[in-house]
Amino acid sequence: MSNPKTELTGNTQKNPDEWVSGDDPMTGAQASYLKTLCEQAGTPEMFDDSLTKAEASKLIDEMREKANV
């Protein structure tokens, strides 16, 4: 029997542009992680605390790639 809490489903990989709450302000967890990633990537100026959840998610992906995380 599968465990829905540990297995990824198609719903967990939805494009941030399609999120219902994508226009909400980013969460505290997103802000903290994004700030750290921007610093690790050598681009702390990329951090913007006014991003939406969707914008933050996209930038997190970008900074993870730059920081090789």
N, C-alpha and C positions, 0 to 999 in steps of 0.2 A: 504494500500500500504506500502511496506517495505522501510526502509531507509538504503541504502547500507553503509552509513557512521557510523551508530550506531549498525548495526548487523554484527556479525562475519560470515565470509564465510570460506569455506574450504581452500581458498588461504591464509588466514591470519594465518593459523596454520601449515604452511609448515615446514618441518624439516630443520633446519639451514644448514645441509649438502647438501640440494638440492637447496639452494638459488643461483641464478645467480650471485649475487654480494657478496656471502659469503666470498670470498677470499680478498675482499677490506678491507682496514684498518677500525677498528671499528669507529663509529661516535663519535663526541664529547659528545652527550647525553649518549651513551652507556658507555663511559669512566667515565663520572661523576657519573652515577648511579652505575656502577660496583665498583668504588673506595669506594663509600659510603657503599654499601652492604658488601664489604670485611671487612671494618672497623666494621660494625655492627655485622658481624659474628665472629669477633675476629681473623680474618686472613688477616690483611692488606698486608701481604707478597704475597698473591695470586694475587694481582693486577699486571697486566703486560700491559703497554701501547702500546705494539707491537702486540696485538692480532688482529685477523681478525674479521669481523662482526659476522661470524658464531661461532668462538671460544668464543667471548665475550657473545653472546646470551646464549650459553651453560653454561658458567661460571656464568652468571647472574641467570639462573635458579637454579644452584647449591647453590649459595650464598643466594638466597632468601629462599631456604629451610633451610639452616644453620642458617640464621638470623630470621627465623620464620616470614617472611614478606609475 
